[in-house]
């Protein structure tokens, strides 16, 4: 019969029937489309079969449980357990060459292997000493490699034995029941919706590839995250919250304000301005600069964030003369902005000229405040008063 059931018939259930049907509780192999329906993923249940050195040339393999898939698919999977530690003594090293020994878990089933034996065991397979040693071939039966041990030439108990900390290489891999999260990587998934823990990152097999879940989904990623893992992910970018829109990080509107305010706060900071030319105004007192982007020595604000900015600016002129015009202008990259340029006639007293407006700026652009007057000689700005020159900038949205 091609359809088998465990513990259905009153008699006649074979060991093969039992193995094949119980495999429904095991993780499929998944290494090829042909393997997935009936072959199970072999491996060691996490925590089992630990190797410990017990003497210079001797080691012990601890207890554990494992799944050994038969070489023949019809064999099914063998559920194996070792209930007591097993000790192994390695032969002394060759006088001339290194060798590699193999410790493996094996299931020998005479019905398939034709060896005359039927047993499960942990065994030591001695390698061949050569100039370029390789792992020896497995012995008879269905097997899982547990460890390889490199035995250097001339090694013996009398020379101190094997340096276990560096000579041993773990060869086995973990296995869990169907639906369990596999604590390893380096293999294909068997079915869409399978999960694994790969380097502390949860991944899901989508039928074609492993897809990582951010740590954890919904959490805020650090500023070093160059590319978002999914649309709607957030990251902390130096004090500002950003959202991944599928192709780029965008600042969260209404959640991350950036402010600048620079001014001529003190009387000693007033500035003499030549006539008939736009001159960058000195603003040495910085009241607020969230992005630390103001440079005092050249009175320049390096725009820290692309988006729409509300710019407010004004220049206040001392009553050095009552003739000509007085002006203020916002400069971007050394170019005056017409929508943020203001002119007014001089009057009998200090004159303050300016206003506010919106600009779309790109990160890295340079922002400055310039002043202008058309009197015949230089006149000064009015520093140190409530009307002092000022440049303010506030980021609004991307």
C-alpha positions in Angstrom: 0.0 0.0 0.0 1.2 3.5 -0.7 -0.9 5.2 2.0 0.2 4.3 5.5 -1.2 5.1 8.9 0.3 4.6 12.3 -1.6 2.5 14.8 -4.6 2.0 12.5 -4.5 -1.7 11.7 -4.8 -4.2 14.6 -1.7 -6.0 13.3 0.9 -5.6 10.6 2.3 -2.1 11.3 6.0 -2.1 10.4 8.8 -0.1 11.8 9.0 1.6 8.4 5.3 2.5 8.7 5.9 4.1 12.1 9.0 6.1 11.0 7.3 7.4 7.9 4.1 8.5 9.6 5.8 10.0 12.7 7.8 12.1 10.3 4.7 14.3 9.9 5.8 15.9 13.2 9.3 16.7 12.0 10.6 19.6 9.9 10.8 18.6 6.2 14.2 18.6 4.6 13.4 21.2 2.0 16.8 21.0 0.2 15.0 20.1 -3.0 11.4 19.9 -4.2 11.7 16.1 -4.4 12.9 15.8 -0.8 10.3 17.9 0.9 7.3 15.5 0.9 8.8 12.5 2.7 12.4 13.3 3.8 12.9 15.0 7.2 15.6 17.5 8.2 18.3 15.6 10.1 20.1 17.1 13.0 20.7 17.4 16.7 18.2 18.7 19.1 19.8 21.8 20.5 22.0 21.2 23.6 22.8 17.6 22.9 26.0 15.6 22.0 28.4 18.1 23.5 32.1 17.2 23.1 34.4 17.6 26.2 38.0 16.6 26.5 38.7 14.1 29.3 42.4 13.3 28.7 45.2 14.4 26.4 44.1 12.0 23.7 40.5 11.2 24.9 37.2 13.0 24.6 33.6 12.4 25.7 30.4 12.9 23.7 27.5 13.8 26.0 23.9 12.7 26.0 21.5 14.0 23.5 18.7 13.5 21.0 18.8 13.6 17.2 16.9 12.9 14.0 18.7 10.8 11.4 17.1 10.7 8.0 17.6 7.3 6.2 19.7 7.3 3.1 16.8 5.8 1.3 13.7 8.0 1.5 11.5 4.9 2.2 13.4 4.3 5.4 11.9 7.4 7.0 13.6 9.3 9.8 15.1 7.6 12.9 14.6 9.3 16.2 17.7 8.6 18.2 18.7 9.3 21.8 22.0 8.8 23.7 21.2 8.2 27.4 24.8 8.0 28.7 28.1 9.7 27.6 30.4 7.9 25.2 34.2 8.1 25.5 36.7 7.9 22.6 40.5 7.5 22.6 42.2 8.9 19.5 45.3 7.2 18.1 48.6 9.0 18.3 49.6 11.4 15.5 51.5 10.2 12.5 55.3 11.0 12.6 55.2 12.9 9.4 51.7 14.3 8.6 48.6 15.6 10.3 45.3 13.8 10.0 41.6 14.6 10.6 39.4 12.2 12.5 35.6 12.2 12.4 33.1 11.5 15.2 29.6 10.8 13.8 26.2 9.5 14.8 25.1 6.6 12.7 22.0 4.4 12.3 22.7 1.0 10.7 19.6 -0.8 9.5 20.4 -4.2 7.9 17.1 -4.2 6.0 18.6 -1.4 3.8 22.4 -1.3 4.4 23.0 -5.1 4.1 25.7 -5.0 6.7 24.4 -7.7 8.9 24.0 -5.2 11.7 21.0 -3.2 13.1 22.0 -0.6 15.6 22.4 3.1 16.4 25.8 4.3 17.6 28.3 7.1 18.0 31.6 6.1 16.3 35.1 7.4 15.7 36.3 7.3 12.1 40.1 7.6 11.8 41.3 9.8 9.0 44.4 9.3 6.8 47.6 11.2 7.5 48.6 13.1 4.4 50.3 16.4 3.5 46.8 17.8 2.9 44.5 15.9 5.2 40.7 15.7 4.6 37.7 14.5 6.5 37.4 10.7 6.1 34.3 9.2 4.5 31.5 8.1 6.8 31.1 4.5 7.8 28.1 2.3 6.8 24.5 3.4 7.5 22.7 6.7 7.6 24.8 9.3 9.4 25.1 12.8 10.9 28.7 14.2 11.4 29.2 15.5 14.9 32.8 16.7 15.1 36.1 16.6 13.3 39.3 16.6 15.3 42.6 17.5 13.7 45.5 15.4 15.1 48.8 17.1 14.4 51.8 15.0 13.5 53.7 13.6 16.4 50.8 14.2 18.9 50.5 11.8 21.8 49.7 11.8 25.5 53.5 12.1 26.1 53.7 15.4 24.1 50.7 17.0 25.8 48.1 15.6 23.6 45.5 17.4 21.4 44.9 21.1 21.8 41.2 20.6 22.1 40.3 24.3 22.1 41.5 24.7 18.5 41.5 21.2 17.1 37.8 20.5 17.2 35.3 21.7 14.5 31.6 21.3 15.1 30.0 19.6 12.1 26.4 18.9 13.2 23.5 21.3 12.9 20.3 21.8 15.0 16.9 20.5 14.3 13.5 21.3 15.8 10.0 19.9 15.4 7.7 21.0 12.7 6.8 24.7 13.2 9.7 25.3 15.5 12.1 28.2 15.1 15.4 26.8 13.8 18.4 28.4 15.6 20.8 28.4 12.6 21.3 29.6 9.1 22.8 28.3 5.9 20.0 26.2 4.5 16.9 26.5 2.3 13.4 26.7 3.8 11.0 23.8 3.3 7.7 25.7 3.3 6.4 29.2 3.2 6.0 30.4 6.7 8.9 28.6 8.2 11.0 30.6 10.7 14.6 30.6 11.8 16.8 32.5 14.1 19.9 33.6 12.1 22.5 35.6 14.0 19.9 36.9 16.5 17.6 38.0 13.6 14.2 36.4 13.0 13.7 35.3 9.4 10.8 33.9 7.5 10.9 31.7 4.4 8.6 33.2 1.8 8.8 30.2 -0.6 11.9 31.5 -2.4 14.2 33.2 0.1 14.6 34.1 3.8 13.2 37.5 4.7 14.5 39.2 7.8 12.2 40.8 10.3 13.6 44.0 11.8 14.6 43.8 15.5 11.9 43.9 16.5 9.3 45.0 14.0 7.9 48.3 15.0 11.1 49.2 16.9 13.1 52.3 16.2 16.3 51.5 14.3 19.6 53.3 15.1 21.0 56.1 12.9 23.5 53.6 11.3 20.6 51.8 9.5 21.3 52.9 5.9 18.4 51.1 4.3 15.0 50.4 5.9 13.7 46.9 6.1 10.1 47.8 5.4 7.9 50.8 4.6 6.9 52.4 7.8 10.1 51.6 9.7 11.5 54.4 11.9 15.0 55.3 12.8 16.6 57.8 15.2 18.8 60.1 13.2 20.8 62.2 15.6 17.8 63.4 17.6 15.3 63.5 14.7 12.8 60.8 13.9 12.8 59.5 10.3 10.4 57.1 8.5 11.4 54.7 5.7 9.0 55.3 2.7 10.2 52.3 0.7 13.1 54.1 -1.0 14.4 56.8 1.3 14.3 58.1 4.9 12.0 61.0 5.4 11.7 63.1 8.5 8.5 62.7 10.4 6.3 65.7 9.9 5.3 67.5 13.0 7.4 65.4 15.2 11.0 66.7 14.7 11.4 70.5 14.9 14.6 72.1 14.0 15.1 75.7 15.1 17.8 78.4 14.5 17.9 82.0 15.8 21.0 84.1 15.4 21.2 87.9 16.2 23.2 91.0 17.0 22.3 90.9 20.6 24.9 93.3 22.1 25.6 97.0 21.3 29.2 96.1 20.5 28.0 93.8 17.8 26.7 96.6 15.5 28.2 96.5 12.1 29.2 99.2 9.6 27.8 98.6 6.1 29.1 100.1 2.9 26.4 101.7 0.6 24.8 100.3 -2.5 25.8 96.6 -2.0 24.2 93.6 -0.3 26.5 92.8 2.6 26.2 89.6 4.8 25.3 90.7 8.3 27.2 89.5 11.3 25.0 87.6 13.8 27.4 86.5 16.6 24.8 85.7 19.2 23.2 82.3 18.7 20.0 81.9 20.7 19.0 78.4 19.5 20.6 76.0 17.0 19.1 72.5 17.3 21.3 71.1 14.5 24.5 72.9 15.5 24.7 74.1 11.9 25.5 77.8 12.4 29.0 79.0 11.7 29.8 82.3 13.4 33.0 83.2 11.6 31.2 83.4 8.2 27.6 83.9 9.5 26.3 81.0 7.6 23.7 78.4 8.4 24.3 75.0 6.7 20.8 73.6 6.1 20.7 70.3 8.0 17.5 68.8 6.6 15.8 68.8 3.2 12.3 70.2 3.2 10.1 73.2 3.7 11.5 75.9 6.0 9.9 79.0 7.5 12.4 81.8 7.3 12.1 85.0 9.3 14.6 87.8 8.9 15.1 91.5 9.6 17.8 94.1 9.6 17.7 97.1 12.0 19.5 100.3 11.0 20.8 103.0 13.3 19.7 106.6 12.7 23.0 107.6 11.1 21.1 109.2 8.2 17.6 109.9 7.0 18.2 109.5 3.3 18.2 106.5 0.9 16.7 103.1 1.3 17.2 100.4 3.9 16.9 96.6 3.0 17.2 93.1 4.2 17.5 89.9 2.1 17.8 86.2 2.7 20.6 84.6 0.7 20.8 80.9 -0.3 24.1 79.8 -1.6 25.1 83.5 -2.1 22.0 84.2 -4.2 19.4 86.6 -3.0 15.8 85.3 -2.7 13.3 87.6 -4.3 10.4 86.4 -2.1 12.5 87.2 1.0 13.8 90.6 0.0 12.5 93.7 1.7 13.2 97.5 1.1 11.9 100.6 2.9 12.8 104.3 3.0 15.0 105.7 5.7 13.1 107.7 8.4 13.7 110.0 11.3 14.9 107.2 13.7 16.0 103.6 13.6 14.5 101.6 10.8 13.7 97.8 11.0 13.0 96.0 7.7 12.2 92.4 7.1 9.6 89.7 7.1 9.1 86.0 6.7 8.3 83.4 4.1 8.6 79.7 3.1 11.5 78.2 1.2 12.2 74.7 0.1 15.8 74.0 1.0 18.1 71.1 0.4 20.4 69.7 3.1 23.8 71.3 2.7 22.7 74.6 1.2 24.0 77.8 2.9 21.7 80.3 4.4 22.7 83.9 5.2 21.1 87.3 6.0 22.3 90.3 4.0 21.7 94.1 4.5 21.5 97.0 2.0 21.3 100.8 2.1 21.6 103.5 -0.5 23.0 106.4 1.6 26.1 108.1 0.3 28.4 106.8 3.1 28.6 103.8 5.4 26.0 103.5 8.1 25.7 101.1 11.0 23.2 98.4 12.0 21.6 98.9 15.4 23.1 96.2 17.7 22.0 95.6 21.3 18.4 96.6 21.2 15.1 94.9 21.0 15.2 95.7 17.3 18.6 94.0 16.6 19.2 92.2 13.3 18.0 88.6 13.4 17.8 85.5 11.2 15.5 82.6 12.3 14.7 79.3 10.5 12.3 76.6 11.4 11.9 73.3 9.5 8.3 72.4 8.9 8.0 69.3 6.7 9.8 67.2 4.1 
